[in-house]
């Protein structure tokens, strides 16, 4: 009885690899240079990866033709932005950095001695310089020719905390900028507050260059505070940065 030939698969494969090995041995440079050229050519696409990144939360998580987008286009058409920035007139979240400052010992952050630290942080933010363009003043959203200010800074730096009412102070809403508030008995006047939130709005990005400049400043904002101060929380998406800082300097 003749034995069955079970080498019908292994033998041709073995012969094939043998011929391939002989070819590689005779032409080694082809198999050395060609993979390098292919890797370099295909890997060059990574250079453009940053430009192709999709960081816009709205584009990623909202319907393409959603009703909200249609309504926003209507608002855009009939209530366009003017040259004077107004947070109330924004029809998007805007481009901004937000800094939440909290007293580590839960002391009154609005007292004059402690509030100086908040003012110092504000000065630090305004002096942050990006790689593409200068300081915050070069990129900020303007109101009456000046960078849009933080109402809590304007009010608290000029008035004793006993005269500040909450949540409205002389028509200015402070509910979103002052936190951990304790009111005086039977009064709207603030007795103490342990947190303050500051906003730093940037101009609308109308060109790719504008977006790059805004992104560079936001990155510089994060880098500045991450290196010099303990940051408890960082949240960043396409157009905004949120930092939460618990201060433990200068007796706060």
C-alpha positions as CSV (number, residue, x, y, z in Angstrom):
1,X,0.0,0.0,0.0
2,X,1.4,3.4,-1.1
3,X,2.0,5.9,1.7
4,X,-0.1,9.1,1.5
5,X,1.8,12.3,0.5
6,X,1.1,14.8,3.3
7,X,3.8,17.2,2.2
8,X,1.7,18.9,-0.5
9,X,1.3,22.2,1.5
10,X,4.5,22.4,3.4
11,X,6.9,21.7,0.5
12,X,5.7,24.5,-1.9
13,X,5.7,27.0,1.0
14,X,9.2,25.9,2.0
15,X,10.4,26.3,-1.6
16,X,8.8,29.7,-1.9
17,X,10.5,31.0,1.3
18,X,13.8,29.4,0.0
19,X,13.6,31.4,-3.2
20,X,12.6,34.6,-1.3
21,X,15.6,34.2,1.0
22,X,17.9,33.8,-2.0
23,X,16.5,36.9,-3.7
24,X,16.9,38.9,-0.4
25,X,20.5,37.7,-0.1
26,X,21.3,38.8,-3.7
27,X,19.5,42.2,-3.4
28,X,19.8,43.3,0.3
29,X,19.7,47.0,-0.4
30,X,16.3,46.8,-2.1
31,X,14.8,45.4,1.1
32,X,16.6,47.9,3.2
33,X,16.0,51.1,1.3
34,X,12.5,50.4,0.0
35,X,10.9,49.9,3.5
36,X,12.6,53.1,4.8
37,X,11.3,55.1,1.8
38,X,7.8,53.7,2.3
39,X,7.9,54.4,6.0
40,X,9.1,57.9,5.5
41,X,6.6,58.7,2.8
42,X,3.6,57.3,4.6
43,X,4.8,58.6,8.0
44,X,5.0,62.1,6.6
45,X,1.2,62.3,7.0
46,X,1.6,62.6,10.8
47,X,3.0,66.1,10.2
48,X,-0.5,67.2,9.2
49,X,-2.2,65.3,12.0
50,X,-2.6,68.3,14.3
51,X,-4.4,70.2,11.5
52,X,-6.8,67.3,11.0
53,X,-7.7,66.7,14.7
54,X,-11.4,67.1,15.5
55,X,-11.6,68.9,18.9
56,X,-14.9,70.6,18.3
57,X,-17.3,69.0,20.8
58,X,-20.3,70.4,18.9
59,X,-19.3,68.8,15.6
60,X,-18.7,65.5,17.3
61,X,-21.7,65.1,19.6
62,X,-24.6,67.1,18.0
63,X,-26.8,66.3,15.0
64,X,-25.6,67.8,11.7
65,X,-28.9,69.5,10.9
66,X,-30.2,69.8,14.5
67,X,-33.0,72.2,15.4
68,X,-30.7,74.0,17.8
69,X,-28.2,74.8,15.0
70,X,-31.0,76.1,12.8
71,X,-32.3,78.4,15.6
72,X,-28.8,79.6,16.2
73,X,-28.3,80.6,12.6
74,X,-31.6,82.6,12.9
75,X,-30.2,84.4,15.9
76,X,-26.9,85.0,14.1
77,X,-28.7,86.6,11.2
78,X,-30.9,88.9,13.1
79,X,-28.9,89.6,16.2
80,X,-25.2,89.6,15.0
81,X,-22.3,90.5,17.2
82,X,-21.3,94.1,17.3
83,X,-17.8,95.5,17.8
84,X,-18.5,95.8,21.5
85,X,-18.3,92.4,23.3
86,X,-21.2,91.4,25.4
87,X,-21.4,88.0,27.0
88,X,-25.2,88.2,26.9
89,X,-25.2,88.4,23.1
90,X,-23.1,85.3,22.6
91,X,-24.8,82.7,20.4
92,X,-22.0,80.1,21.1
93,X,-20.1,79.4,24.3
94,X,-17.4,81.8,23.1
95,X,-13.6,81.4,23.4
96,X,-12.4,82.0,26.9
97,X,-10.3,80.8,29.8
98,X,-11.9,80.5,33.2
99,X,-10.1,80.5,36.5
100,X,-11.9,79.4,39.7
101,X,-10.1,80.6,42.8
102,X,-10.9,79.1,46.2
103,X,-9.6,79.8,49.6
104,X,-8.0,76.7,51.0
105,X,-9.0,77.5,54.6
106,X,-12.5,78.6,53.7
107,X,-11.8,82.2,54.8
108,X,-13.5,85.2,53.3
109,X,-11.9,85.6,49.9
110,X,-13.5,89.0,49.4
111,X,-11.7,90.6,52.4
112,X,-9.2,93.2,51.3
113,X,-6.1,91.4,52.5
114,X,-7.0,88.1,50.8
115,X,-8.6,89.6,47.7
116,X,-5.2,91.1,46.7
117,X,-4.1,87.6,45.8
118,X,-7.0,87.3,43.4
119,X,-6.0,90.6,41.8
120,X,-2.4,89.3,41.6
121,X,-3.7,86.3,39.7
122,X,-5.6,88.5,37.4
123,X,-2.5,90.5,36.6
124,X,-0.6,87.3,36.0
125,X,-3.2,86.1,33.5
126,X,-3.2,89.4,31.6
127,X,0.6,89.2,31.3
128,X,0.7,85.7,29.9
129,X,2.4,85.7,26.5
130,X,1.8,83.2,23.8
131,X,4.2,82.0,21.2
132,X,2.2,83.3,18.2
133,X,1.1,86.6,19.5
134,X,1.6,88.9,22.5
135,X,-0.2,89.2,25.8
136,X,-3.9,88.8,26.6
137,X,-4.6,92.4,25.6
138,X,-3.7,91.6,22.0
139,X,-6.3,88.8,21.8
140,X,-9.0,89.8,24.3
141,X,-12.7,90.6,23.4
142,X,-13.1,94.3,23.7
143,X,-15.7,96.5,25.3
144,X,-15.3,100.3,24.8
145,X,-11.8,99.8,23.6
146,X,-10.7,97.7,26.6
147,X,-10.6,94.1,27.4
148,X,-13.9,92.8,28.8
149,X,-13.5,93.0,32.6
150,X,-14.6,90.8,35.4
151,X,-17.5,92.4,37.3
152,X,-16.4,90.8,40.6
153,X,-13.0,92.4,40.3
154,X,-14.4,95.8,39.5
155,X,-16.9,95.7,42.4
156,X,-14.8,94.0,45.1
157,X,-11.7,96.0,44.5
158,X,-13.6,99.3,45.0
159,X,-16.0,98.4,47.8
160,X,-15.9,96.8,51.2
161,X,-17.4,93.3,51.1
162,X,-20.1,94.4,53.5
163,X,-21.6,96.6,50.8
164,X,-21.8,93.9,48.1
165,X,-25.2,92.5,47.6
166,X,-25.9,89.0,46.2
167,X,-26.8,87.7,43.7
168,X,-27.5,91.1,42.1
169,X,-25.3,94.1,43.0
170,X,-26.6,97.3,41.4
171,X,-28.0,95.4,38.4
172,X,-24.9,93.3,38.0
173,X,-25.5,89.5,38.3
174,X,-22.8,87.9,40.5
175,X,-24.3,84.5,41.0
176,X,-22.0,82.8,38.4
177,X,-18.8,84.6,39.6
178,X,-18.9,84.4,43.4
179,X,-19.3,81.0,45.2
180,X,-19.6,79.7,48.7
181,X,-21.6,82.8,49.8
182,X,-22.9,83.5,53.3
183,X,-25.3,86.4,53.6
184,X,-25.8,88.6,56.6
185,X,-28.9,87.8,58.6
186,X,-32.1,89.3,57.0
187,X,-30.0,90.9,54.3
188,X,-28.7,90.5,50.7
189,X,-25.3,91.8,51.7
190,X,-22.4,89.3,51.5
191,X,-20.9,88.3,54.8
192,X,-18.3,86.0,53.3
193,X,-17.4,84.1,50.1
194,X,-14.9,81.3,49.6
195,X,-14.6,81.2,45.8
196,X,-14.4,83.5,42.9
197,X,-14.6,82.7,39.2
198,X,-12.8,84.8,36.6
199,X,-13.5,84.8,32.9
200,X,-11.1,85.9,30.1
201,X,-12.8,86.1,26.8
202,X,-10.9,86.1,23.5
203,X,-11.9,87.6,20.2
204,X,-13.9,85.5,17.8
205,X,-11.7,83.4,15.5
206,X,-12.6,84.4,12.0
207,X,-9.6,82.8,10.3
208,X,-7.4,79.8,10.8
209,X,-4.6,82.1,12.0
210,X,-7.0,83.6,14.7
211,X,-7.8,80.1,15.9
212,X,-4.2,79.2,16.1
213,X,-3.4,82.4,18.1
214,X,-6.3,81.7,20.5
215,X,-5.3,78.1,21.0
216,X,-1.7,79.1,21.7
217,X,-2.7,81.6,24.4
218,X,-5.0,79.0,26.0
219,X,-2.1,76.5,26.1
220,X,0.1,79.2,27.6
221,X,-2.6,79.9,30.2
222,X,-2.6,76.2,31.3
223,X,1.2,76.0,31.3
224,X,1.7,79.1,33.4
225,X,-0.6,78.0,36.2
226,X,0.4,74.3,36.1
227,X,4.0,75.2,36.6
228,X,3.6,77.8,39.3
229,X,0.5,77.0,41.2
230,X,-1.2,73.7,42.3
231,X,-4.1,73.3,39.9
232,X,-6.9,70.9,41.1
233,X,-8.9,70.6,37.9
234,X,-8.2,71.3,34.3
235,X,-10.9,71.0,31.6
236,X,-10.1,72.0,28.0
237,X,-12.0,71.6,24.7
238,X,-11.9,73.4,21.4
239,X,-12.7,76.8,22.6
240,X,-12.4,77.1,26.4
241,X,-10.2,76.3,29.3
242,X,-11.3,75.8,32.9
243,X,-8.9,75.8,35.8
244,X,-9.7,75.3,39.4
245,X,-7.1,76.6,41.8
246,X,-7.1,76.3,45.5
247,X,-4.8,79.0,46.9
248,X,-2.7,78.4,49.9
249,X,-0.3,81.4,49.5
250,X,-0.2,84.5,51.5
251,X,-2.4,83.2,54.3
252,X,-5.4,82.4,52.1
